[in-house]
Amino acid sequence: MKKIKIAFIKFGGMANGGTEKYLQTIAAYLPKDQFEVDFYYCDAAPYIGSDFKHLDTEQSRVKYTESHGVNLIKFKVAFKDVTTYTHDWVGTDFWEVFDEHNYDLIQTGRSGHPEYPFYLINNTPIVDSIHLAGMAEDKANTAMTVLISEQQKQRWVMAGGNPKKTAIIPVPVVVPNYNDDCYRAEFELQNKFVFGMHQRADDGIFSPIPLQAYKEIEDDSTAFLILGGSIKYRNQAAALGLKNAFFLDTTSDINLIHKFLNTLDVYAHGRCDGEQCSSSIIEGLSHSLPVISHTAPSMGQLEQIGNAGKVVDNFNDYSRVMKALMEDKTYYKECSSNAAHRYKTIYNIESIISRLMEIYKNICRGE
């Protein structure tokens, strides 16, 4: 059977960011006996019109993607001009290395508005993966738009997207065959009920609610452990006088992430802007952890958590759920069981890749 030739294209595509890892994971897990996968990427470049700094290429992501049989093709970009609506690339050799006619399909990972270089690719079928809400276009050669939550789909349709060409597919998250290693002995947590979360080091997504809630229930039998996250969490813990709050530095080492998750009894999530489809929550579900979160502008976490925990409106309600999960063993067991079931039936990577493969094949069959 002829292989499907597919091109992945992403500015800063070998960074350790959420959208970048989303595309890297799909590219890596597509079976190479059925797909020939090229991944076009550049290093991060300065923005014209913004001081935002995109995460740069990380060699561990390059090695990961190449080790899974993906052909990496690097291009150059001098600047990304966000003063233009299409966020044009300035000083790029992209068109010297890329020809859309060499591919059966093109896979994107982007914001939703008409965007460079995709608005200039008009013949090859595109599978759009949209990672923000509120912006949409109905491009003729976009064969399918993949959204990562029902709320995001609703916003995308309201912005002008075509609901007939959509699929809701969660973020693919690789969960290794982890062992029983944890941090309990290292932090003397053997007899404590441990809440915690992991998050990228970004002040812009800091939420005060989890630690504020934990302050209400902290005693000698509890602890809160944070992997990564903004420096504001450490400052808040000090300001609150927390005795059993512990911190681990940010890491992209998947084994250390699961060592951290092995330490927790509850995944205590918080993010000021909310989520559309959180990789960290998926990882928590894979460890059968009950999950608590709070309301925010984006509410994809409500869809993710479902019956595996609770999403609340304020820190007082958050602390009450913390207390309930500590004291009510039946409630804890129910949430833990539901977390495991949600992971196995909705969020495991095999089912996600299978759904994407079916989309790709249907497009190539003209369906």
N, C-alpha and C positions, 0 to 999 in steps of 0.2 A: 504494500500500500504506500502511495506517495506521501511523504512527510509534509505536514503543514508548515510553511515558512512564516514565522511571526517575528516582528520587530517590536521591542520595548524601547521607548524613548523617554528620557527623563533628565532635565537639568539637575546637576549634582546627584546623579543617579546611583553613585556608589557611596553615598553618605550613610550614616547610621540613624537616619530619621524614619519616621513612621511610614510616610508614603513610599520612600525609597525602599525600605525593607519589605513593604507590601509587594512591590514589583519584583524585587530580587527573589523573594520566596516563591512567587508564582513561576517566574522564569526557571528557578532551580528545580521545582518539583514537577514541571511538565515532563512527561516521559519522553526521552530523547529518541526512542524508536518510532515515535509518532509525530514529534515536533522538532523542527530545526529553529533554534532560538538565538537571535542576535539582540544584544542589549546595547543601545547607544547612550552614552553618558559623557558628561564633562565634569571638570572640577568646579567647585563653587567660584563665583565671580562677583565683584561688587555690583550693587544695585544703583542705577541712576534714579534719583527721586526718593530714595529711602536709605536709612542707615542699617536696615535689616541685614544680617549676615547669615546666609544659608550655610548649613553644615557642610564641611568639605569632605572630599573622598577619604574613606578609611580603608586601609589595605586589608583589614580582616574581612570586610564585605566584598572586596575584589576577589580575594582567595576563596571565600565561601561560594560566590557565584560561579567562578571558573571551575571550581572542584565539582560542580554539579552539571558540567557539560555545556555551560552557556558561553557563547562567543561574545566577548566584550569588544566594543568598537568605541574608541574614545574620540571625541571632537573637541574643538576649542570654542570658548565664549569669553570675550573680553569684559562685557558688561551686560547686565539684564536691565532693560529700560522700563521701569514700572510707571513712568509718566505716560507711556502709550497704553491704550486700553488692552492691547494684545500682548503686553509685556515682551516686546521684541528683544531678540538677542543681538547685541552689537559686537562686531568683530568676530564673527563665527565662521568656521569652515564646515558647518554641518552639511550643507548641500553638496559639498565636495565628496563626502563619504557616504551619504545616504541617497538612495533612489527608491521611492515607494513602489516602483514597478517590479522590484525584486521580491516582493512579499505578498503572501495571501491575506495577511492581517496585520494590523498595527494595534498594540496595546498601550494605553496611556495611563497616567496617574496624575490628576490635575485638579484645578479649582472649579471649573464649570463654565466660565465665560470664554468667548473666542480667544484662543491663546496660541502664541507662537511655539513651535512651527506647525501646529496641527491645522490651523485655519488655511494653511497653504498646501495641505495634503488632501486632495479632493477626489481621488480615483480609487484608492485602496480602502476596503472596509476597515473601520476603526471600532475597537471596543474601548469605550471610555470608562475609566474608573474615576469617580468624582469623590473628592475628599473634603470638600467644604459644602455648606448649604447656602441656598439663596441665590445662586447664579446658574444659568442654564442656557443652552442653545440647542436648536434642532437642526443639526447639520445633515445634509443629504446622505453622505457616505458613513455616518455613524450608525453602525448596524445594531449596536446594543450599548446601553449605558448601565453600568453596574454601580449601584448605591450600597452603602454599608449599613443602613438602618432604615426602618419604615419612616421615622420622622424626617430623615434626610430626603427620602423620596418625595414625601409630601411637600417639603419646601422647594425641592427641585422642580416638581410639576407646577407648583404655583408660580415659579419664576419663568415658566414657559417651556419646560421640558416635555417631551412626548412620552406619556405614560405607557404607550403600547410597546415601546422598545426599551423596557427597563427590567432589571433583575436585582433583587436584594441578596447580596452574598457577603457574609462577614469577612473581616480581615483574616487572612491565613496566618496562623501563629504556629511555629514549630515547637513542639513540646518533646524533649528528648526522653530517653529511658533513664530518668534520674534515679539516684540512689537515696539513701536515708540521711545523708549529711545535712546538718543544720547548724545554726549559730547558738543554740541554747547553752551549751557548755561554755562557749567563749564569752558570752554575756551574762552567765549565771542566771539563766531563765528556766532552769529545769522544772521548777514548781510554779511557774507563772502562766497565766492566761495571756497570750500574746496577740495584740492587734498590730496591724502594719500595712504598709503599701510601698510600692516603688514607682518612681516617676522621674522623668528627665529633669536635669538641672536648669529650670526655666522659671524665673521670677514671675513671668506673665501668667502662669497657670496655677500659682500657689493658692491654696484654699486654707483659711484659718480654722475651718469647722472641725476636721477630725481631731486635732490636738486639743481644741477648745472643749470638745465633747469628752475626750478622754480625761481631761482634768477633773471632770465631775465625778468620775468613777475610779480614779487611780487610788490604789492601795498597794500593800506589800505583795499581793497575789497577782498583780497585773503588770503589763509592760506594753510599750509601743515602739516598734522598730520600723525605721524608714530607710530604704535603699535609694540613694540618689536624692533627687528633689532639690528645690530651691534652698538657698542658705536661709531663707526666711523661716523655714521649719525649725532649724536649729535655734535661731533667734527667738522664735515664739516659745519653744520649749523652755528656754532659759528665762524668758519673761514670765511664763506661767509657773515657774518653779517646779517643773516636773522632775520627779526623782528617778523614774524608770523609763525615760525616753532614750532610745539609742539610735545611732546613725551609722550607715555604711556608705562609702563613697560610690558614686555612679560607676557602673560597669556594663559592658556589652557582652560579657562572658555569660553565655546562657546557663552554664553549669552553676555559676555563682548565683544567678537569679533564682534558680530552682532550689539551691541550698537555702537562700533567704526565704522562699515560699514554704519550704519544709519546716521553718521555724514558727510559722504563724498558726493561730487558731481561727482568726477571722481576718479577711481582707477588708481593711477600713479605707475605702477610697474617698478622695476628695479632689476636686479640680474646679477652679472658679468659673471657667467657661463651659464646663461639662464635656461630654464625649459624644462622638457619633458611633464609633465601635472601638472600644479600648482593648489593645493587646494585653495590657496588664490585668484587666479583669478576666479575660479569657484564660490567662495563665493561672490566675487565682482559682477559677472554676475547675481547671484541670487538676488541681490539688484538692478538690472537694471542699474548698473553703467557702463558708457563708460570706456574703458580701454586703457591706453597708455603703451607701453613698448619699449624696444630697442633691436637691434640685439645682439647676443651673440653666443658662440660656440654651445650651444643647442638651438634649435628654436621651441620647442613645443608650446611656447606661441603664435607664429604666427597662428598656427592651432587653438588654443583655442579662441583667440580674434576674428579672422575672421572679419566680418563686424561690430563688436561692438566697434571698435576703430581703433587704428593705431599702427604699430610697425615701429620704425624709426632707423636711423643709428647713430645719434649723438645728443648731447644736444641741438644744435640749432634747429634741426627739431622737437625735443621733445617739446621745448618751443613754437614753432609755432602751434603744435597741441593743447597744453594747451590753448593758446590764442584763437584758433578757437572754441574749445568747450565752452569757456567762452562767446564768443561774437556772435556765430552763433547758435541761438536757434533751427533752423531747423536741423542743423547737430547734435546738442546735442540730440535732441529728437529722431532722426533716430538711432543714436548709442545706446541710452538707450533702445529703443524698440527692437533693434536687440540683445542686451545683454540679455534681458528677454527671448526672443524667443530661443536663443542658450541654455540658462540654461534649459528651459522647455523641449526642444526636444532632447538635447544631454547629458546634465550633471546631470539631476535629479537622485537621488539615486535609485528610484524605477525601472527606465528603466535599469540602470547599473546592479542591482542585478538580474533582470529578465534575462538579457543576460548571466550572469554567471551561473545562475541556468540551463538554457537551455544547456550550454556547459557541465555541470556536468551530467545532465540527458542523454544527447546524448552519452557521454562516457560510462556510466553505461549500456546503451542499446546496446553498441557495434557499434554505428554509427560513 
